[in-house]
Amino acid sequence: MHTKREVVAFDASTINREIDHIVRCARGADERVVTIGPLVLFSTATGDAWILDPSDGCGHCLCRNGARIPLPVVDRQEHVAIEWTGSYRIEGDAFAFADSRGSVRTVLGYPTREIRAAAARLAR
């Protein structure tokens, strides 16, 4: 899966600023879950960071073990296009991500309860 989704009311610089912040948190082993518009970003104590779109299950790993992974974020007039690299799901304490090549990675220890709570707040 390799999709682009339009995110309304944000410019690329705003999203990139939040991405920079969550990557810094990951590199500092600071576990956080934040929202910006319809998106959830989170960092882990193990140096991982992600950006998720809970409305359609798309996601992208921003940082893995402290190493940053680029994400194309492009301004498109009144919208921002994000090039998602796969889809995610949360089952109990497990966070699973299927990338565009069909590889599935399942991780235990991510803040899944907080991620689900943030996604639920966005759905209201």
C-alpha positions, 0 to 999 in steps of 0.5 A, a space after each residue: 500500500 502506497 497512498 497519498 491522503 490530503 490533510 486539510 487546514 495544515 501546511 507542510 511546515 506545520 506538519 514538518 515542525 511536529 515531525 521534527 519534535 516527535 523525532 527529537 522525543 524519540 531520540 531522547 527516549 521520551 515516550 509521547 503521543 500527540 495529535 495534530 489535526 486528524 493525525 496521531 504522532 508518537 515516540 517511544 523510549 526505544 527511539 521509534 517515532 510514527 505518524 498515523 492517520 487513524 481515519 484510514 489506517 495509514 502510517 509511516 515510521 519517522 524514526 527507528 532506533 533513533 535513525 530518522 526516516 524521511 516522509 514526503 509532505 507536500 503543500 497542495 494549495 489548501 491541502 497537504 499531501 502525505 505519502 504513506 508507506 503502509 497501513 497499521 493496526 493495533 490489536 491489544 498491546 501489539 502494533 502491527 505495520 504492513 508496508 507497501 512491499 507486503 512486509 509486516 512488522 509487529 511490535 510490543 511495548 508501544 503506547 497502544 492504549 494512548 494511541 487508541 485514546 488519541 485516535 478516539 478523541 479525533 473521531 469525535 
